[in-house]
Structure formats: C-alpha cells, structure tokens
Amino acid sequence: MPSRDSDPARVPGSRASIVPPTRWYDSFRQACLQQPKLRGNGSFWLQAEGSLTRHLQLRCRNRFHVEVVNEGFAPPSLEEALTLDIPRRQHAWIREVRLCGDDTPWVLARTIIPLATLEGRGRRLRHLGRKPLGAWLFSHREWSRGPLQAGLCQPLDADQPRYARRSVFASDNHSLLVGEYFLPALLSQPL
C-alpha cells in the first residue's frame, strides 16, 4: 500500500501541532525501503513492543513525566480521519504531550480520540492530565492495539523528530489513534 502523508499542523481551524508532517508506511520494512539507513536506535524504538511508556520509564535514572502541550476538541487531519474512519469535518479530542525522561523531552505523542469513543467510560480519556495514556490503555485489557505503522518525519529543524510510529487502539466499537514521535535526545542515547 502506498504511503500516506499526515500534516496535522495544517488542519484549518486547529491549533499548531507540535509534531512535524509525516509520511506513514504500513510497516517498518516499507519505511526502510524509503530510508535504508533506518537502523540502530530508530529501528529499536519503531519496533519496540508493548507499552512505550513502560520502555521509557525503565530508561530513566530519576523520573519520568508527561507534559501536556495541547488538549481539546479540534478537527483531525484528513489522513487521521480516514485512518479512524470518522467523518472528515467531525471534531475529535486531540491530545498532544511530551514524554520526558530525567527532565528531557524524549517523545512527542499525538492522540486522536473520536467523539464516539468519549461516551460512557471513555469520558475518562478527556481527564488524563499528566497521566500517560499508554499506561492507561495497557492497564485496561479491553483495549487492543492494531498493527504499528512506521513514519518518516519531515522535520523543520534539528530538534524535531525524524521517525515516528502509530497504531489504532480498539475496544468494542470504539477506537483511538496514538502517534509517537521520537526526538533526537532519545535516539542519541545508547541502547
């Protein structure tokens, strides 16, 4: 399947996103065909299984924390709406955070939560605050993760991510899209 571009920063009516435009591929292998030098730390983080939050917590010497950057109702990008199979003009709860280890931002995360997912028990997703979404999802067994997609970012400066991954989490008829963008500070650390 061909790659898909996502540019959440250019969605009309939305706040500027913290994540760069990204070209998404259905697998790590497809991304490697476009960028053969995708090895080492980037390869590890794109393919790490289980909770990314847990992986990051294990790498911290002192503390792990979440910084909420943007959170609220806004329209997702066209590509995000298509991925979640929701109407293009429908708003969703969009949460953008920095995942920080030892007071250094390591990962930017962008989550798209459709309105239907926010009903019933899903209302809690609007009130996570500084709690990591990944820890919440992996502690609620009714949520399952779909296949990981690999992303090649189009950074606007040296401090922005080069690589990303994302997946759809589903529970019954509800879903949400979690994108994780790996910052140079994390990729430069030894594995």
PyMOL commands that set and color helices and strands:
alter all, ss='L'
color gray80, all
select helices_A, chain A and resi 8-10+28-34+40-47+52-59+78-84+115-118+120-127+133-139+184-187
alter helices_A, ss='H'
color red, helices_A
select strands_A, chain A and resi 4-6+22-25+64-74+92-101+104-114+144-145+149-153+163-171+174-182
alter strands_A, ss='S'
color yellow, strands_A
deselect
rebuild
show_as cartoon
